Amino acid sequence: MSEEQKYEIATKADMIVGGYAFFRKGEYITVVNLNKNDEHVMLMDKNEKIIESNMDPIEQVIAFKKWKDNKEFMENENA
């Protein structure tokens, strides 16, 4: 992922924590790891169940922890 792509993702994110961009769309949360050069993405449902991911398991744990610790700060509505 180019720096321009990372910038575009970051400007559209509802929240960014530790290099992970979080987006809410309906009942789903999409997490993009901006720390990687390729696209690492995870999709969770409203019950925080992982629906789909191409992140490795350690990345998933890190992203999920950042979500749990910061979800109250999402910009578009309370989690």
Backbone bond lengths (Angstrom), bond angles and torsions (degrees), N, CA, C in turn:
res aa  C-N    CA-C-N  psi(-1)  N-CA   C-N-CA  omega(-1)  CA-C   N-CA-C  phi
1 M - - - 1.442 - - 1.527 107.66 -
2 S 1.314 115.38 130.51 1.465 119.97 -178.53 1.530 110.33 -76.17
3 E 1.305 115.54 165.02 1.473 120.35 177.47 1.522 110.27 -62.99
4 E 1.334 117.36 -35.07 1.459 121.08 178.01 1.530 110.73 -64.73
5 Q 1.323 117.12 -41.20 1.460 120.99 177.76 1.528 110.82 -65.24
6 K 1.329 115.86 -42.08 1.470 119.58 177.61 1.525 110.74 -61.37
7 Y 1.335 116.55 -42.06 1.463 120.99 179.39 1.523 110.67 -62.73
8 E 1.332 116.77 -43.97 1.460 120.98 179.91 1.528 111.02 -62.03
9 I 1.324 116.63 -44.10 1.470 121.12 177.51 1.518 110.11 -62.55
10 A 1.327 116.71 -45.38 1.465 121.14 -177.65 1.526 111.92 -62.78
11 T 1.325 117.51 -38.59 1.468 119.30 -178.47 1.521 112.14 -71.57
12 K 1.329 118.01 -22.46 1.463 121.58 179.81 1.530 113.34 -94.30
13 A 1.325 117.44 -10.47 1.466 121.63 -175.99 1.525 111.51 -67.18
14 D 1.329 114.96 147.32 1.459 120.50 174.50 1.527 111.09 -79.12
15 M 1.329 116.11 -23.96 1.467 121.59 -179.95 1.527 107.76 -161.06
16 I 1.331 116.58 143.46 1.465 121.95 173.50 1.519 107.71 -128.24
17 V 1.335 115.96 129.20 1.461 121.74 178.82 1.523 107.84 -137.34
18 G 1.323 116.45 120.34 1.461 121.57 174.25 1.518 114.42 54.94
19 G 1.325 117.16 35.96 1.452 120.56 179.02 1.518 114.78 85.34
20 Y 1.330 117.79 6.52 1.460 122.37 176.20 1.525 108.31 -109.76
21 A 1.339 116.44 124.38 1.461 121.93 178.73 1.531 108.54 -95.70
22 F 1.325 116.50 132.68 1.459 122.60 -177.86 1.525 109.57 -116.22
23 F 1.330 115.16 133.86 1.459 122.45 179.32 1.521 109.01 -127.63
24 R 1.320 117.02 137.09 1.457 120.62 174.07 1.517 107.65 -108.78
25 K 1.319 115.89 129.88 1.462 121.42 173.01 1.521 106.68 -136.82
26 G 1.311 115.11 106.19 1.458 120.10 -176.86 1.513 110.33 63.55
27 E 1.326 116.08 -124.03 1.458 121.12 -177.87 1.528 112.48 -96.93
28 Y 1.320 116.91 15.59 1.460 120.93 -176.88 1.519 111.56 -120.90
29 I 1.326 114.70 148.94 1.461 122.43 174.99 1.527 107.18 -118.02
30 T 1.322 115.73 127.66 1.457 121.49 175.03 1.520 107.54 -107.45
31 V 1.327 116.18 133.64 1.458 122.34 -179.86 1.528 107.88 -119.65
32 V 1.335 116.44 128.46 1.460 122.08 178.18 1.520 108.29 -119.30
33 N 1.329 116.47 127.43 1.462 121.22 177.84 1.522 108.42 -85.01
34 L 1.320 116.70 108.94 1.462 122.19 -179.96 1.522 112.60 -82.51
35 N 1.333 117.10 -4.86 1.464 120.96 -179.61 1.521 112.48 -81.14
36 K 1.323 118.07 -13.13 1.465 122.71 -176.51 1.521 110.53 -99.29
37 N 1.318 116.63 154.70 1.458 120.73 177.71 1.519 112.78 -83.40
38 D 1.320 117.35 -19.45 1.460 120.31 173.66 1.521 107.84 -110.21
39 E 1.316 117.27 173.12 1.456 120.95 -173.20 1.525 111.43 -83.29
40 H 1.313 115.71 116.77 1.460 123.04 175.47 1.520 106.73 -117.95
41 V 1.340 115.97 113.25 1.460 121.95 -171.69 1.526 109.91 -132.08
42 M 1.340 115.55 146.21 1.455 121.38 176.21 1.530 108.13 -135.32
43 L 1.333 116.48 139.24 1.454 122.71 177.04 1.520 108.47 -116.10
44 M 1.351 116.01 127.57 1.463 122.27 178.28 1.517 108.81 -120.90
45 D 1.343 116.01 152.16 1.457 119.49 174.23 1.527 109.93 -91.68
46 K 1.334 116.24 -179.10 1.469 120.32 -176.81 1.521 112.88 -64.63
47 N 1.332 116.99 -19.16 1.461 121.35 177.33 1.524 112.30 -92.14
48 E 1.333 115.33 11.38 1.470 124.11 177.90 1.527 112.50 64.43
49 K 1.315 116.33 29.32 1.456 122.14 174.51 1.528 108.06 -93.08
50 I 1.329 116.07 132.98 1.464 119.76 179.44 1.524 108.50 -72.35
51 I 1.314 116.33 122.06 1.458 123.22 179.58 1.527 110.00 -88.84
52 E 1.338 115.22 -44.97 1.459 120.67 -178.56 1.524 108.03 -156.75
53 S 1.334 116.24 147.33 1.456 119.96 -179.97 1.522 110.33 -162.07
54 N 1.326 114.98 144.14 1.458 119.51 168.57 1.533 109.95 -114.82
55 M 1.334 115.93 14.96 1.460 121.45 174.02 1.525 108.52 -81.08
56 D 1.333 115.27 151.56 1.461 117.35 174.26 1.535 108.57 -75.26
57 P 1.330 118.31 163.11 1.472 120.87 -174.48 1.536 114.29 -56.86
58 I 1.310 118.14 -37.47 1.474 120.19 179.10 1.523 110.40 -66.07
59 E 1.325 116.19 -42.45 1.465 121.37 176.98 1.528 110.69 -59.86
60 Q 1.321 116.36 -42.28 1.463 120.72 179.16 1.523 111.10 -60.31
61 V 1.328 116.93 -42.80 1.465 121.09 179.22 1.528 110.08 -63.38
62 I 1.319 117.11 -43.95 1.469 121.42 179.50 1.526 110.36 -62.59
63 A 1.342 117.19 -49.03 1.463 121.61 -179.24 1.529 110.41 -61.43
64 F 1.322 116.77 -43.58 1.454 120.77 -179.36 1.523 111.25 -63.85
65 K 1.327 117.90 -41.20 1.469 121.32 177.88 1.527 110.91 -63.55
66 K 1.327 116.42 -42.76 1.472 119.70 178.19 1.529 110.26 -62.51
67 W 1.344 116.34 -38.23 1.461 119.97 176.83 1.529 111.03 -63.88
68 K 1.331 116.82 -50.78 1.466 121.17 -178.01 1.532 111.61 -59.11
69 D 1.336 115.80 -40.33 1.465 120.04 -176.55 1.524 113.20 -75.92
70 N 1.345 118.15 -18.38 1.470 120.05 -170.99 1.525 115.29 -130.88
71 K 1.320 119.05 2.46 1.463 120.86 -173.94 1.520 113.38 -59.35
72 E 1.311 117.68 -25.27 1.467 120.00 178.98 1.533 112.33 -66.66
73 F 1.333 117.48 -14.50 1.457 121.48 -177.62 1.532 113.65 -97.92
74 M 1.342 117.76 5.54 1.467 120.17 178.29 1.513 109.12 -54.34
75 E 1.331 117.29 138.09 1.451 121.39 -174.09 1.526 115.10 -71.09
76 N 1.341 117.60 -40.60 1.463 117.33 -168.95 1.520 115.15 -85.07
77 E 1.303 119.22 -17.86 1.474 121.91 172.24 1.517 108.72 -175.68
78 N 1.301 115.98 163.07 1.455 119.43 178.63 1.502 110.57 -70.20
79 A 1.341 116.13 141.81 1.468 120.60 -178.87 1.504 110.77 -80.35
